């Protein structure tokens, strides 16, 4: 057992008695961030270390929480006392409870490589500098970048509670991305590409640079008239934005409170029978993978939509109790940091492929390819389900980009997006900063001005 595990178990010594539930969440995180500019010069280097403890107390159906970055015994005792005081002054909530421990299935993959902790800062710098130089060397229409960035994290977590949870895990990943700034005679464009891995050997700089440049060049063509009533092909990053909003709506808090466009549709058909949506909490392909969630329960693959039917909801212990009707935790308790209580949130949302990307593009014939969403942050509402955004992209014809589109008005809903899906490509990869892995998706043209 590690030092963090000893700290977490030591917190339990301050429990007030059998009527109080006490949980300790302890984290140690080391991260490196490096940025390079358009001249392939290093702009920024940061190596940061965080240690902290979050204490959750539940007594008489009242929740209290407190945190500290000081792991000395005297400070830990004061932190427990602050959490207890916060509980005494909070409102009662019958859903508040800590989880009982659960068995972790065997055979789960390792989520940290043996070489990431020993990778030198020099090698990390060389990777991101090489990426910056590669991007600007590929096409005269893409002469610059704003930022190429490398980031990695090695995180150790321990969770212990008076209910019997006692778990530890270590996770490590790296991610690297670059934008690409392009210009032609009458238009400018900016795009990016992103990769994530467990080790430097997982990263292909040449593929990343080529993709970032090509995505930018795709938006630099001659503008063409936007045809009406054509199928729509959504880029994986657009799909990731939409899945992120759908995931918020299918999280336990939203579903149990009715603040979701899917709240009344549990068990109903919400998509064609070929649509399957899962939340994958364990695959090492995805940055957000873990063995345990942030209250110490096993992560898993949770099927949310199967054969077009809404069959699942993502739960923490609290949201499962709030929903009732046989609901149980699904390994979806996540924290923003040790300073916050866990909440039910997606781990990584994934649509199951129905075709290869090449097959999907070939079958599209003439279609609108939407590569970016303008106003996605404010224009996609996970509570009402409304989607009011601008689509940026190009006209696809016989598998080729034949011209840049004017901004396309997309007016629809999240349920309508799911119902309109006709094919899902196999080019699945996790989007940066989102708990979703997008893939190329083809939909009907009814999403325009719906």
URJO-V94749 format. One record per backbone hydrogen bond with DSSP energy under -0.5 kcal/mol. CO is the residue of the C=O (numbers start at 1). NH is the residue of the N-H. Records with the same first field share a line. If there is no record, write none. Layout:
# URJO-V94749
CO = NH  NH
This chain:
# URJO-V94749
2 = 6
3 = 7
4 = 8
5 = 9
6 = 10
7 = 11
8 = 12
9 = 12
10 = 13
11 = 14
12 = 15
17 = 20
19 = 60
21 = 58
22 = 162
23 = 56
24 = 160
25 = 54
26 = 158
27 = 52
28 = 156
29 = 50
30 = 154
31 = 48
32 = 152
33 = 46
34 = 150
35 = 43  44
36 = 148
37 = 40
41 = 37
44 = 35
46 = 33
48 = 31
50 = 29
52 = 27
53 = 68
54 = 25
55 = 57  66
56 = 23
57 = 64
58 = 21
59 = 62
61 = 93
62 = 59
64 = 57
66 = 55
68 = 53
69 = 71
72 = 76
73 = 77
74 = 78
75 = 79
76 = 80
77 = 81
78 = 82
79 = 83
80 = 84
81 = 85
82 = 86
83 = 87
84 = 88
85 = 89
87 = 90
91 = 63
93 = 96
111 = 172
113 = 117
115 = 119
116 = 119
120 = 124
121 = 125
122 = 126
123 = 127
124 = 128
125 = 129
126 = 130
127 = 131
128 = 132
129 = 133
130 = 134
131 = 135
132 = 136
133 = 137
134 = 137
135 = 138
139 = 142
141 = 183
144 = 181
147 = 179
148 = 36
149 = 177
150 = 34
151 = 175
152 = 32
153 = 173
154 = 30
155 = 171
156 = 28
157 = 169
158 = 26
159 = 167
160 = 24
161 = 164
163 = 101
165 = 161
167 = 159
169 = 157
171 = 155
173 = 153
174 = 197
175 = 151
176 = 195
177 = 149
178 = 193
180 = 182  191
181 = 144
182 = 189
187 = 184
189 = 182
191 = 180
193 = 178
195 = 176
197 = 174
198 = 113
199 = 202
200 = 203
203 = 205
204 = 208
205 = 209
206 = 210
207 = 211
208 = 212
209 = 213
210 = 214
211 = 215
212 = 216
213 = 217
214 = 218
216 = 219
217 = 220
222 = 404
224 = 406
225 = 227
231 = 368
232 = 234  443
233 = 370
234 = 441
235 = 238  239
236 = 240
237 = 241
238 = 242
239 = 243
240 = 244
241 = 245
242 = 246
243 = 247
244 = 248
245 = 249
246 = 250
248 = 251
250 = 314
251 = 255
252 = 256
253 = 257
254 = 258  259
258 = 260
260 = 263
262 = 265
265 = 268
268 = 270  310
272 = 275
274 = 276
275 = 308
276 = 352
277 = 304  305
278 = 280  350
279 = 281  302
281 = 290
283 = 286
286 = 289
291 = 299
293 = 296
297 = 293
300 = 281  302
301 = 303
302 = 279  304
304 = 311  312
305 = 277
306 = 309
308 = 270  271
309 = 306  311
310 = 267
313 = 315
314 = 252
315 = 330  332
316 = 320
317 = 321
318 = 322
319 = 323
320 = 324
324 = 327
332 = 334  345
333 = 294
334 = 343
337 = 340
343 = 334
348 = 280
349 = 437
350 = 278
356 = 360
357 = 361
358 = 362
359 = 363
360 = 364
361 = 365
362 = 365
364 = 366
365 = 367  398  399
366 = 231
367 = 369  396
368 = 233  370
369 = 371  394
370 = 235
372 = 392
373 = 375  376
374 = 390
375 = 379
376 = 380
379 = 381  388
380 = 382
381 = 385
382 = 261
385 = 414
386 = 381
387 = 412
389 = 410
390 = 374
391 = 408
392 = 371  372
393 = 405
394 = 369  396
395 = 402
396 = 367
397 = 400
400 = 397  402
403 = 395
404 = 224
408 = 391  410
409 = 411
410 = 389  412
411 = 450
412 = 387
413 = 417
414 = 418
415 = 419
416 = 420
417 = 421
418 = 272  421
420 = 444
423 = 442
424 = 354  355
426 = 428
429 = 438
431 = 434
434 = 436
435 = 349
436 = 431  438
437 = 351
438 = 429
440 = 425
441 = 234
442 = 422  423
443 = 232
444 = 447
445 = 448
447 = 411  449  450
